[in-house]
Amino acid sequence: MSAGKLARIGAVVVMASGGASLAYVDEAWADDYSELLDILKAKGSLTQGEYRGLLAHHLQHVHEAAASAARTQQYVPAARHMGTTAGHAPMRTAMGQAVQPPGQIEIGGNGMDPDYVLAQAQQAAANAQASAASAESTWLAAQHSMGLGGGNSLVRMEKYVPGKGLTFKAGPIDINLSGFINGFYTYNSPAGGMPVAGGVSSGSSGFDSSALRNGLLPAGLILKLSTTQNGIDLAAVMGMYPGIDNAKNGAFNANTGGSPVGLGTAGIDFRQVYVTAGNKKWGTFKIGRDLGIFGGDAILDDATLLSVGSTGSNSAPGNTSLGRIGVGYVYADWIPQISYQSPTIKGFQGTIGILQPLDEFDFSGTDGSGNDYSASSTQHSSPMIQGKVTYDFKVGGLTARIWASFLTQHQQDLTRNEMTMGAASPVLIDGAAHTLSTEASTAVPVVPGQKRGVTAEAGEIGTKLTYGPAQFVGYYYRGSGLGTTGLFFDGVASNGRKRASEGYYVQMMYNFTKKFKLVGSYGVSNLYLAPGEKDPDLVRRNESEVGAAYYKMTDWLNLVAEYAHTSSAAHGPYKESDNSASGGMILLF
């Protein structure tokens, strides 16, 4: 067989087996993927902008294929070739232009130039390959737009899970946005009594109060970026917690009692700024500002986290209420820290960390003579240390967690403020001379001539049990130099001796339906006098009872109604109490 015949046969085989015959050029590269895009758009899988971009992407490739086809079809078979087959249907290019089908190719004799036919066949095969690449590119782009594909250049959204926030994937990085917003109307009615130094009840205020306020939670917007690099799971977290009421500068910044005066602005509390690095095999390190280890589970399991609880100040509300802070546990606080959390081994997990040391603080104020009830400190040569062990397990239908943690910190150079009388000086009042003395508050060592220090220590234990629709939380803490309400609030007496403190709370929750539940809780915080101390006006006991109803209207929205009774009692005869009723909603996403 001659070389010319072999070339002709090769051309026919390529054109037939490759599906790239000039007679079917529209089928090779003009599959109507625009119909697929129309379907995706109609189903809502594509936005208008995504639809236009993908359609333009597809039509560009179709146009290029059509232009190539037009160049191929410029060849017109010679008149001596056999006529076209009558059964051929009309054909069109990818752009819809009518094409006259070619006649049959004559094998042997003086047919068309075999080199030309072979070149045309190769060109048709290349066009078919380009068409397939165009279809694949268009489909992958559609997958990206629907959030079905991978890739490093496009952002797609993970399936939404209620309560887990919105997660977007930008290549290897997960971007999670979560948060909550709440608001309550709270009516507080004082039941009377005398002021208690360091008490959390407002019963001695003498006036009913109404407030539109946040509950124990302010609003929150939390951004978390996470990825895995070289086998290490990395995360960066930033949490902003603004309130709805006017802020007021004070010792507690945004958490100071508010200022309900015109032209005020809300308080912004940037509580969380931290990074984590680790994995499930080796554990995780954290550095930055986050919730403390000691007391963290106590507040996270407190049902008043989603409501109001004890109001603190209702006539001038700040960023948050107290919830059960100071009436069952000491606030864990948001503290700069470097911590390590171990992997979970047979249900056990440990956490240990060094944290920014905090000052001893005179929360109860001064007595009738202007002297501090409690000592203060501002010197720290060593960090605070906190640690925790948790154990999670299941027995039949019971799911349980037990935890225990500790805290220790050395407090140095304790001082107290003392009122001193200044030198007398004569002054003229209405033309007459009078001798007046001046008073001044002076910080002095708790033991003159000595720089006294103490080591504050505390421990806690708690459990959370869930069985079917019922849940129980029980918690207890005890400390020496720990204080009450906040960390190291009134923990050391003005004589430099540590005060003991303890507290607990119990909580029951029952889900009557998937949407409706009732909660009841009771809690106490006790502060005992230090050896040698006599301060009858200092708080001895803060306690509260709380009852609340929660209705889950949607995956995001919860309606809340609550009643709380709060009381404070001093070591002497003074006591006070108040009642509050709250109603509102909290949205979590």
WOZI-V554146 format. One record per residue. N is the residue number from 1. PSI is psi in whole degrees, -180 to 180 (NA if undefined). OMEGA is omega in degrees with one decimal (NA if undefined). D_CENTER is the distance of its C-alpha to the mean C-alpha in Angstrom with 2 decimals. Layout:
BEGIN
n->[N & N]
psi->[PSI & PSI]
omega->[OMEGA & OMEGA]
d_center->[D_CENTER & D_CENTER]
END
This chain:
BEGIN
n->[1 & 2 & 3 & 4 & 5 & 6 & 7 & 8 & 9 & 10 & 11 & 12 & 13 & 14 & 15 & 16 & 17 & 18 & 19 & 20 & 21 & 22 & 23 & 24 & 25 & 26 & 27 & 28 & 29 & 30 & 31 & 32 & 33 & 34 & 35 & 36 & 37 & 38 & 39 & 40 & 41 & 42 & 43 & 44 & 45 & 46 & 47 & 48 & 49 & 50 & 51 & 52 & 53 & 54 & 55 & 56 & 57 & 58 & 59 & 60 & 61 & 62 & 63 & 64 & 65 & 66 & 67 & 68 & 69 & 70 & 71 & 72 & 73 & 74 & 75 & 76 & 77 & 78 & 79 & 80 & 81 & 82 & 83 & 84 & 85 & 86 & 87 & 88 & 89 & 90 & 91 & 92 & 93 & 94 & 95 & 96 & 97 & 98 & 99 & 100 & 101 & 102 & 103 & 104 & 105 & 106 & 107 & 108 & 109 & 110 & 111 & 112 & 113 & 114 & 115 & 116 & 117 & 118 & 119 & 120 & 121 & 122 & 123 & 124 & 125 & 126 & 127 & 128 & 129 & 130 & 131 & 132 & 133 & 134 & 135 & 136 & 137 & 138 & 139 & 140 & 141 & 142 & 143 & 144 & 145 & 146 & 147 & 148 & 149 & 150 & 151 & 152 & 153 & 154 & 155 & 156 & 157 & 158 & 159 & 160 & 161 & 162 & 163 & 164 & 165 & 166 & 167 & 168 & 169 & 170 & 171 & 172 & 173 & 174 & 175 & 176 & 177 & 178 & 179 & 180 & 181 & 182 & 183 & 184 & 185 & 186 & 187 & 188 & 189 & 190 & 191 & 192 & 193 & 194 & 195 & 196 & 197 & 198 & 199 & 200 & 201 & 202 & 203 & 204 & 205 & 206 & 207 & 208 & 209 & 210 & 211 & 212 & 213 & 214 & 215 & 216 & 217 & 218 & 219 & 220 & 221 & 222 & 223 & 224 & 225 & 226 & 227 & 228 & 229 & 230 & 231 & 232 & 233 & 234 & 235 & 236 & 237 & 238 & 239 & 240 & 241 & 242 & 243 & 244 & 245 & 246 & 247 & 248 & 249 & 250 & 251 & 252 & 253 & 254 & 255 & 256 & 257 & 258 & 259 & 260 & 261 & 262 & 263 & 264 & 265 & 266 & 267 & 268 & 269 & 270 & 271 & 272 & 273 & 274 & 275 & 276 & 277 & 278 & 279 & 280 & 281 & 282 & 283 & 284 & 285 & 286 & 287 & 288 & 289 & 290 & 291 & 292 & 293 & 294 & 295 & 296 & 297 & 298 & 299 & 300 & 301 & 302 & 303 & 304 & 305 & 306 & 307 & 308 & 309 & 310 & 311 & 312 & 313 & 314 & 315 & 316 & 317 & 318 & 319 & 320 & 321 & 322 & 323 & 324 & 325 & 326 & 327 & 328 & 329 & 330 & 331 & 332 & 333 & 334 & 335 & 336 & 337 & 338 & 339 & 340 & 341 & 342 & 343 & 344 & 345 & 346 & 347 & 348 & 349 & 350 & 351 & 352 & 353 & 354 & 355 & 356 & 357 & 358 & 359 & 360 & 361 & 362 & 363 & 364 & 365 & 366 & 367 & 368 & 369 & 370 & 371 & 372 & 373 & 374 & 375 & 376 & 377 & 378 & 379 & 380 & 381 & 382 & 383 & 384 & 385 & 386 & 387 & 388 & 389 & 390 & 391 & 392 & 393 & 394 & 395 & 396 & 397 & 398 & 399 & 400 & 401 & 402 & 403 & 404 & 405 & 406 & 407 & 408 & 409 & 410 & 411 & 412 & 413 & 414 & 415 & 416 & 417 & 418 & 419 & 420 & 421 & 422 & 423 & 424 & 425 & 426 & 427 & 428 & 429 & 430 & 431 & 432 & 433 & 434 & 435 & 436 & 437 & 438 & 439 & 440 & 441 & 442 & 443 & 444 & 445 & 446 & 447 & 448 & 449 & 450 & 451 & 452 & 453 & 454 & 455 & 456 & 457 & 458 & 459 & 460 & 461 & 462 & 463 & 464 & 465 & 466 & 467 & 468 & 469 & 470 & 471 & 472 & 473 & 474 & 475 & 476 & 477 & 478 & 479 & 480 & 481 & 482 & 483 & 484 & 485 & 486 & 487 & 488 & 489 & 490 & 491 & 492 & 493 & 494 & 495 & 496 & 497 & 498 & 499 & 500 & 501 & 502 & 503 & 504 & 505 & 506 & 507 & 508 & 509 & 510 & 511 & 512 & 513 & 514 & 515 & 516 & 517 & 518 & 519 & 520 & 521 & 522 & 523 & 524 & 525 & 526 & 527 & 528 & 529 & 530 & 531 & 532 & 533 & 534 & 535 & 536 & 537 & 538 & 539 & 540 & 541 & 542 & 543 & 544 & 545 & 546 & 547 & 548 & 549 & 550 & 551 & 552 & 553 & 554 & 555 & 556 & 557 & 558 & 559 & 560 & 561 & 562 & 563 & 564 & 565 & 566 & 567 & 568 & 569 & 570 & 571 & 572 & 573 & 574 & 575 & 576 & 577 & 578 & 579 & 580 & 581 & 582 & 583 & 584 & 585 & 586 & 587 & 588 & 589]
psi->[136 & 161 & -35 & -43 & -40 & -40 & -43 & -44 & -41 & -40 & -44 & -42 & -45 & -44 & -34 & -52 & -31 & -6 & 26 & 27 & 143 & -25 & -20 & 36 & -31 & -32 & -25 & -40 & 9 & 27 & 133 & 79 & -11 & -29 & -40 & -44 & -38 & -41 & -46 & -39 & -41 & -33 & -6 & 6 & -22 & 138 & 170 & -40 & -42 & -40 & -47 & -41 & -43 & -37 & -42 & -39 & -44 & -47 & -28 & -45 & -38 & -42 & -42 & -40 & -39 & -40 & -40 & -39 & -38 & -38 & -37 & -38 & 3 & -20 & 132 & 123 & 148 & 155 & -27 & -9 & 161 & 150 & 166 & 155 & 132 & -27 & -4 & 133 & 155 & 142 & 154 & 153 & 179 & -25 & 9 & 7 & 138 & 140 & 134 & 120 & 145 & 157 & 175 & 148 & 128 & 126 & 122 & 175 & -153 & 53 & -165 & 163 & 119 & -36 & -38 & -44 & -42 & -40 & -42 & -39 & -42 & -39 & -40 & -40 & -41 & -40 & -40 & -41 & -41 & -37 & -43 & -41 & -38 & -43 & -43 & -42 & -42 & -41 & -42 & -39 & -39 & -40 & -44 & -45 & -30 & 0 & 27 & -18 & 171 & -150 & 159 & -8 & -16 & 152 & 131 & 162 & 135 & 162 & 132 & 132 & 120 & 133 & -8 & 5 & -173 & 125 & 126 & 146 & 121 & 90 & -125 & 5 & 130 & 130 & 112 & 129 & 123 & 169 & -171 & 156 & 135 & 162 & 141 & 147 & 124 & 128 & 123 & 133 & 114 & 141 & 4 & 179 & -175 & 150 & 141 & 123 & 117 & 2 & 157 & -4 & 150 & 24 & -25 & 2 & -32 & -4 & 138 & 154 & 146 & 143 & 144 & 116 & 173 & 162 & -151 & -33 & 137 & -160 & 164 & 142 & 114 & 126 & 128 & 124 & 128 & 149 & 173 & 125 & 127 & 38 & 7 & 125 & 122 & 146 & 145 & 129 & 134 & 124 & 123 & 132 & 83 & 155 & 177 & -14 & 164 & 138 & 161 & 131 & 137 & -172 & -30 & 16 & -124 & -19 & 0 & 153 & 143 & -172 & 91 & 66 & 146 & 151 & 18 & 169 & 155 & 158 & 138 & 121 & 103 & 82 & -37 & 125 & 98 & 164 & 152 & 150 & 130 & -162 & 177 & -20 & -41 & -9 & -177 & 135 & 145 & 139 & 133 & -157 & 124 & 178 & 139 & 160 & -50 & 124 & -5 & -46 & -33 & -43 & -34 & -26 & -3 & 122 & -27 & -4 & -27 & 9 & -143 & -50 & -143 & 136 & -28 & -99 & 120 & -22 & -26 & 73 & 143 & -151 & -35 & 165 & -173 & -25 & -116 & 15 & 126 & -5 & 49 & -28 & 164 & 136 & 127 & -34 & 167 & 114 & 137 & 137 & 158 & 117 & 162 & 132 & 125 & 166 & 161 & 123 & 110 & 41 & -14 & 142 & 139 & 150 & 136 & 144 & 155 & 137 & 159 & 123 & 141 & 150 & 150 & 138 & 134 & 86 & -31 & -13 & -146 & 156 & -174 & -20 & 0 & 11 & 146 & 142 & -33 & 157 & 160 & 162 & 152 & 6 & 133 & 112 & -7 & 156 & 168 & 145 & 131 & 149 & 159 & 148 & 134 & 152 & 118 & 136 & 166 & 139 & 105 & -124 & 4 & 126 & 130 & 151 & 136 & 136 & 155 & 140 & 169 & 166 & 141 & 142 & 140 & 127 & 125 & 158 & 58 & 136 & 166 & 151 & 134 & 137 & 130 & 150 & 130 & 175 & 143 & 145 & 139 & 141 & 155 & 126 & 115 & 40 & -4 & 147 & 134 & 146 & 119 & 144 & 154 & 151 & 145 & 146 & 124 & 135 & 124 & 155 & 147 & -30 & 108 & 135 & -1 & 146 & 90 & 140 & 158 & 161 & 116 & 140 & 150 & 154 & 159 & 159 & 144 & 164 & 149 & 120 & 132 & 126 & 108 & -128 & -1 & 148 & 140 & 138 & 130 & 138 & 143 & 141 & 158 & 140 & 162 & 112 & 0 & -38 & -159 & 156 & -67 & 161 & 121 & 25 & 115 & 33 & -23 & 131 & 167 & -14 & 4 & 4 & 145 & 143 & 141 & 149 & 155 & 164 & 171 & 164 & 151 & 145 & 135 & 137 & 138 & 126 & 104 & -36 & -180 & -17 & -25 & 133 & 154 & 146 & 138 & 138 & 155 & 137 & 155 & 142 & 127 & 140 & 124 & 152 & 147 & 160 & 131 & 6 & 141 & 96 & 85 & -22 & -10 & 144 & 136 & -35 & 129 & 134 & 159 & 153 & 136 & 135 & 134 & 152 & 135 & 133 & 120 & 96 & -41 & -179 & -27 & -41 & 129 & 132 & 141 & 135 & 136 & 148 & 139 & 139 & 126 & 137 & 151 & 142 & 139 & 174 & -22 & -153 & -12 & 142 & 159 & 158 & 161 & 162 & 143 & 146 & 135 & 146 & 138 & -156 & 156 & 131 & 127 & 132 & NA]
omega->[-175.7 & 178.3 & 179.6 & 179.1 & 178.5 & 179.6 & 180.0 & -179.8 & 178.5 & 179.4 & -179.1 & -179.8 & 179.4 & -177.3 & -177.5 & -175.4 & -179.4 & 179.6 & -174.3 & 177.4 & 178.1 & 179.8 & -178.4 & -177.4 & 179.3 & 178.1 & -176.9 & -175.9 & -176.1 & 173.1 & -169.7 & 176.5 & 175.0 & 176.6 & 176.9 & 179.4 & 177.6 & -179.1 & -180.0 & 178.7 & -179.3 & 179.3 & -179.7 & 179.6 & -179.8 & 171.2 & 179.5 & -180.0 & 178.8 & 179.7 & -179.0 & -178.9 & -179.9 & 178.6 & 177.8 & 178.2 & -179.0 & -176.7 & 177.3 & 179.2 & 177.9 & 179.4 & 178.8 & 178.1 & -179.7 & 178.4 & 178.1 & 179.1 & -179.7 & 177.9 & 179.5 & -173.4 & 177.1 & 179.0 & 178.5 & -177.9 & 179.1 & -175.3 & -176.6 & -179.9 & -178.9 & -178.9 & -179.4 & 178.3 & -175.0 & -175.5 & -179.0 & 174.6 & 176.4 & -177.9 & 179.1 & 175.6 & 179.6 & -179.9 & 175.2 & -179.0 & 179.7 & -179.7 & 175.4 & -178.4 & -179.9 & 177.1 & 178.1 & -179.4 & -179.1 & 176.8 & -179.6 & 178.3 & -178.4 & 178.0 & -177.7 & -177.0 & -177.7 & 178.6 & 179.7 & 179.8 & -180.0 & 178.4 & 179.1 & 178.9 & 178.2 & 178.2 & 179.2 & 178.3 & 178.3 & 178.1 & 178.3 & 178.0 & 177.6 & 178.5 & 178.6 & 178.4 & 178.6 & 180.0 & -179.6 & 179.7 & 180.0 & -179.3 & 178.5 & 177.8 & 177.9 & 177.1 & 178.6 & -176.6 & 178.7 & -179.1 & -177.6 & -173.7 & 176.4 & 178.1 & -176.4 & -171.6 & -176.6 & 177.7 & 177.9 & -175.4 & 174.2 & 176.2 & -177.2 & 174.9 & -177.7 & 179.1 & -178.4 & 178.7 & 179.9 & -177.9 & 176.8 & 177.1 & 174.4 & -173.6 & -178.0 & -174.0 & 172.2 & 178.8 & -177.0 & 174.8 & 178.2 & 179.8 & -177.4 & 176.3 & 177.6 & 175.3 & -177.2 & 164.0 & -177.4 & 175.7 & -178.1 & -179.9 & 178.8 & 179.5 & 176.2 & -179.8 & 179.5 & -177.3 & 177.6 & -178.9 & -177.4 & 178.1 & -179.5 & 177.2 & 176.9 & -173.5 & -177.7 & -176.3 & 175.6 & -177.3 & 169.3 & 179.9 & 173.7 & -179.6 & 165.7 & -164.6 & 167.5 & 172.1 & 178.0 & 171.8 & 165.0 & 166.8 & -179.7 & 172.8 & -174.0 & 177.2 & 178.1 & 175.0 & -178.7 & 178.9 & 175.7 & -179.8 & 179.8 & 179.1 & -178.8 & 175.8 & -177.6 & 176.7 & 174.0 & -174.8 & 173.9 & -177.7 & 179.0 & -172.8 & 179.0 & 174.1 & 178.4 & -179.2 & 178.9 & 177.5 & 177.7 & 179.2 & 179.6 & -176.0 & -176.1 & 176.8 & -176.4 & 179.7 & 172.7 & 175.3 & -172.4 & -178.1 & -177.6 & -179.3 & 179.5 & -179.6 & 176.1 & 177.3 & -178.4 & 178.7 & 177.1 & -175.8 & 179.1 & -170.8 & -171.3 & 171.7 & -177.0 & 175.3 & 173.9 & 178.1 & 179.7 & 175.1 & -175.5 & -178.2 & -173.2 & -177.1 & -171.9 & 174.0 & 177.5 & 173.1 & -178.3 & -177.7 & 179.9 & 179.5 & 179.8 & 179.8 & 178.3 & 179.6 & -177.4 & 179.5 & -178.2 & -178.4 & -179.3 & 178.0 & 180.0 & -178.3 & 179.5 & 173.1 & 179.8 & 179.3 & -173.2 & -175.6 & 176.2 & -171.4 & -170.0 & 173.9 & 178.7 & 179.5 & 177.3 & -173.5 & 174.8 & -178.1 & -174.8 & 168.1 & 178.0 & -173.9 & 176.0 & 175.7 & -179.0 & 177.6 & 179.2 & 176.9 & 174.8 & -175.1 & -179.6 & 178.3 & 178.7 & -165.3 & 171.3 & -172.4 & 165.4 & -174.0 & 177.6 & 176.5 & -175.6 & 169.7 & 176.1 & -178.7 & -179.3 & 176.8 & -178.1 & 175.4 & -179.5 & 177.2 & 177.4 & -178.3 & 168.4 & -173.6 & 176.3 & 178.3 & -179.2 & -179.0 & 161.8 & -171.9 & 178.2 & -177.1 & -174.0 & 175.8 & -175.0 & 178.5 & -177.5 & 179.0 & 179.7 & 178.8 & -178.5 & 171.1 & -171.5 & 177.9 & 177.7 & 175.6 & 177.9 & -177.2 & -177.9 & 176.7 & 180.0 & -177.7 & 168.2 & 177.5 & 176.7 & 178.1 & -176.4 & 171.4 & 177.2 & 176.7 & 179.5 & 179.9 & 176.9 & 175.0 & -175.2 & 178.7 & -178.3 & 172.8 & -172.2 & 169.4 & 173.7 & 178.6 & 175.2 & -178.3 & -179.7 & 178.7 & 172.2 & 177.4 & 177.3 & 178.1 & -174.2 & 172.0 & -179.1 & 178.1 & 174.5 & 176.9 & -177.7 & 178.4 & 178.3 & 179.7 & 177.7 & 179.5 & 178.6 & 179.9 & -179.1 & 175.4 & 178.0 & 176.1 & -176.5 & 176.4 & -178.8 & -179.4 & 178.0 & 177.0 & -178.2 & 173.4 & -178.5 & 177.7 & 178.4 & 176.9 & -174.9 & 176.8 & -179.0 & 176.4 & 179.8 & 172.1 & -175.8 & 178.4 & -179.6 & 171.8 & -172.7 & 176.1 & 178.1 & 174.7 & 177.7 & -177.6 & 178.6 & 175.2 & -179.7 & 174.2 & -178.5 & 177.1 & 175.4 & -175.9 & 178.4 & 178.4 & -177.4 & -178.7 & -175.1 & 178.1 & 179.5 & 174.2 & 174.6 & -172.5 & 177.5 & 175.0 & 173.8 & -178.2 & 174.0 & -173.0 & 179.9 & -177.3 & -177.2 & -179.2 & 176.7 & 180.0 & 176.8 & 170.9 & 178.6 & -178.6 & -178.1 & -179.4 & -178.3 & 176.5 & 177.5 & 179.7 & -177.6 & 172.7 & 173.7 & 177.4 & 176.7 & 178.5 & 179.9 & 167.1 & 175.3 & -173.9 & 175.7 & 177.7 & 177.9 & 178.6 & 179.8 & 173.5 & 177.3 & -176.9 & -171.2 & 177.2 & 175.6 & -179.4 & 172.1 & 179.6 & 178.0 & -178.3 & -177.2 & 168.1 & -178.9 & 175.0 & -175.5 & 179.4 & 176.7 & 176.1 & 179.7 & -176.4 & 173.7 & 179.6 & -174.4 & -177.7 & -177.9 & -178.5 & 174.1 & -172.5 & 167.4 & 179.0 & 179.2 & 171.5 & -176.3 & 171.8 & -175.3 & 174.8 & -178.8 & 176.9 & -179.0 & -176.6 & 176.5 & 175.8 & -178.5 & -164.2 & 176.0 & 174.6 & -174.2 & 170.2 & -171.0 & 171.0 & 179.0 & 173.8 & -176.5 & 179.0 & 177.3 & 179.0 & 179.3 & 176.0 & 173.7 & -175.2 & -172.9 & 173.5 & 178.2 & 179.9 & 178.9 & 178.1 & 179.1 & 174.8 & -175.9 & 174.0 & -179.4 & -177.9 & 174.8 & 179.3 & 179.6 & 178.6 & NA]
d_center->[78.24 & 78.03 & 74.99 & 74.89 & 74.61 & 71.84 & 69.84 & 70.34 & 69.27 & 66.16 & 65.15 & 65.54 & 63.55 & 60.64 & 60.62 & 60.89 & 58.55 & 55.81 & 55.69 & 56.33 & 59.69 & 60.44 & 61.27 & 57.61 & 55.87 & 53.63 & 52.34 & 51.57 & 49.06 & 48.67 & 46.64 & 45.01 & 41.29 & 40.94 & 41.39 & 38.33 & 36.29 & 37.77 & 36.70 & 33.10 & 32.99 & 34.58 & 32.03 & 29.19 & 27.98 & 28.86 & 28.42 & 31.60 & 30.68 & 29.93 & 33.17 & 35.26 & 33.99 & 34.64 & 37.98 & 39.11 & 38.14 & 40.26 & 43.20 & 43.48 & 44.20 & 46.54 & 48.41 & 48.88 & 50.18 & 52.52 & 53.91 & 54.69 & 56.35 & 58.48 & 59.81 & 60.68 & 62.52 & 64.83 & 67.25 & 69.91 & 71.89 & 75.65 & 78.06 & 79.80 & 76.67 & 76.49 & 75.18 & 71.76 & 71.13 & 71.64 & 68.78 & 66.08 & 63.67 & 62.83 & 60.07 & 57.52 & 55.43 & 51.66 & 52.27 & 54.60 & 57.90 & 60.89 & 62.25 & 65.71 & 65.38 & 67.37 & 70.53 & 71.05 & 71.36 & 74.83 & 74.97 & 77.99 & 80.73 & 80.11 & 76.57 & 73.80 & 72.96 & 71.02 & 69.10 & 67.92 & 66.89 & 65.01 & 63.17 & 62.24 & 61.01 & 58.84 & 57.44 & 56.65 & 54.90 & 52.79 & 51.90 & 50.90 & 48.61 & 47.06 & 46.55 & 44.74 & 42.49 & 41.79 & 40.90 & 38.57 & 36.87 & 36.45 & 35.02 & 32.48 & 31.42 & 31.05 & 28.94 & 26.58 & 26.36 & 25.60 & 22.84 & 25.24 & 26.25 & 25.09 & 26.01 & 24.75 & 25.68 & 23.92 & 20.36 & 19.81 & 17.25 & 16.46 & 17.34 & 14.86 & 13.86 & 13.09 & 9.88 & 8.46 & 7.72 & 10.31 & 11.40 & 14.30 & 16.72 & 18.68 & 21.26 & 19.92 & 16.45 & 13.40 & 11.20 & 7.98 & 6.77 & 4.85 & 5.68 & 8.86 & 12.32 & 15.15 & 18.74 & 21.68 & 25.37 & 26.52 & 30.18 & 31.18 & 34.74 & 36.06 & 38.54 & 40.39 & 41.22 & 41.40 & 38.63 & 37.22 & 36.16 & 32.57 & 32.23 & 29.21 & 31.36 & 32.58 & 35.71 & 38.20 & 37.07 & 39.66 & 37.95 & 35.86 & 32.76 & 30.64 & 27.23 & 24.62 & 21.48 & 17.91 & 17.64 & 16.20 & 12.75 & 12.97 & 11.15 & 7.66 & 6.55 & 3.86 & 6.19 & 6.94 & 10.69 & 12.52 & 16.23 & 19.25 & 22.17 & 25.39 & 24.02 & 21.15 & 17.50 & 15.67 & 12.07 & 11.03 & 7.77 & 8.02 & 6.50 & 9.17 & 10.30 & 13.62 & 16.12 & 18.83 & 21.77 & 23.78 & 22.92 & 25.73 & 26.26 & 26.85 & 26.33 & 22.73 & 21.85 & 19.39 & 19.70 & 23.47 & 25.23 & 25.14 & 28.05 & 29.03 & 31.35 & 31.79 & 30.29 & 27.33 & 23.82 & 20.42 & 18.67 & 15.70 & 13.95 & 12.19 & 11.08 & 9.15 & 11.18 & 11.97 & 13.25 & 14.19 & 17.38 & 19.25 & 19.91 & 20.74 & 24.30 & 24.12 & 20.89 & 18.09 & 18.33 & 15.70 & 16.66 & 15.12 & 13.65 & 11.46 & 12.27 & 15.90 & 17.40 & 20.12 & 19.14 & 15.50 & 16.43 & 18.58 & 16.03 & 13.42 & 16.49 & 17.89 & 18.34 & 18.62 & 14.85 & 15.18 & 18.42 & 20.45 & 22.68 & 24.85 & 24.73 & 25.78 & 27.15 & 27.46 & 30.07 & 27.91 & 24.24 & 21.67 & 17.89 & 17.66 & 20.18 & 20.99 & 20.25 & 21.93 & 21.54 & 25.15 & 26.41 & 25.46 & 23.36 & 22.82 & 19.49 & 17.58 & 16.42 & 14.24 & 16.71 & 17.54 & 18.27 & 19.56 & 19.07 & 20.02 & 18.95 & 21.73 & 21.87 & 22.33 & 26.11 & 27.62 & 24.75 & 24.75 & 22.14 & 22.51 & 20.48 & 22.29 & 21.47 & 23.11 & 21.45 & 22.58 & 25.46 & 25.35 & 28.50 & 30.44 & 30.19 & 32.80 & 30.70 & 33.79 & 35.71 & 39.49 & 42.41 & 45.35 & 46.97 & 44.00 & 43.17 & 39.71 & 38.90 & 36.74 & 36.85 & 34.45 & 33.77 & 32.44 & 33.69 & 31.75 & 33.36 & 30.94 & 27.21 & 25.64 & 25.28 & 23.02 & 23.01 & 22.14 & 23.45 & 22.11 & 24.14 & 23.04 & 25.90 & 27.40 & 30.89 & 32.07 & 29.81 & 28.19 & 24.72 & 24.31 & 22.41 & 24.23 & 22.96 & 24.79 & 23.95 & 25.84 & 25.75 & 28.55 & 29.27 & 32.59 & 33.24 & 36.07 & 38.57 & 38.06 & 39.48 & 40.12 & 41.16 & 44.74 & 46.83 & 49.96 & 52.98 & 54.05 & 57.66 & 59.68 & 60.79 & 63.25 & 62.18 & 64.16 & 63.15 & 65.51 & 68.11 & 68.06 & 66.84 & 64.13 & 62.65 & 58.85 & 56.58 & 52.94 & 49.97 & 47.12 & 44.07 & 44.23 & 41.92 & 44.07 & 43.56 & 43.19 & 46.32 & 48.59 & 49.43 & 46.68 & 43.13 & 41.78 & 38.55 & 36.93 & 34.40 & 31.72 & 30.73 & 28.68 & 27.81 & 25.97 & 26.04 & 24.29 & 24.16 & 22.37 & 24.71 & 24.25 & 27.39 & 27.51 & 26.44 & 26.64 & 24.27 & 25.28 & 23.58 & 25.87 & 25.17 & 27.53 & 27.51 & 30.39 & 30.76 & 33.46 & 32.69 & 29.09 & 29.84 & 28.12 & 25.15 & 23.57 & 24.08 & 27.75 & 28.47 & 32.23 & 32.28 & 35.63 & 38.65 & 40.67 & 43.24 & 40.81 & 40.55 & 37.32 & 36.43 & 35.32 & 32.54 & 31.15 & 29.23 & 27.89 & 26.43 & 26.99 & 25.14 & 26.23 & 24.48 & 26.37 & 25.34 & 28.53 & 27.28 & 24.20 & 23.36 & 24.90 & 24.44 & 25.87 & 24.69 & 26.97 & 26.38 & 28.54 & 27.87 & 29.93 & 29.65 & 32.98 & 34.15 & 37.63 & 40.16 & 40.90 & 44.39 & 46.86 & 44.60 & 45.76 & 43.24 & 43.87 & 41.44 & 38.41 & 35.86 & 36.67 & 34.39 & 31.37 & 30.73 & 29.28 & 29.44 & 26.85 & 27.28 & 24.88 & 24.89 & 21.94 & 22.62 & 20.25 & 21.78 & 19.63 & 16.66 & 14.62 & 16.91 & 17.98 & 21.06 & 21.66 & 24.99 & 25.50 & 28.30 & 28.15 & 31.07 & 30.66 & 33.55 & 34.39 & 37.62 & 39.28 & 41.63 & 44.43 & 45.22 & 42.44 & 39.73 & 37.69 & 35.49 & 33.69 & 32.46 & 29.66 & 28.80 & 25.61 & 24.72 & 21.89 & 18.94 & 15.18 & 13.45 & 10.23 & 9.40]
END
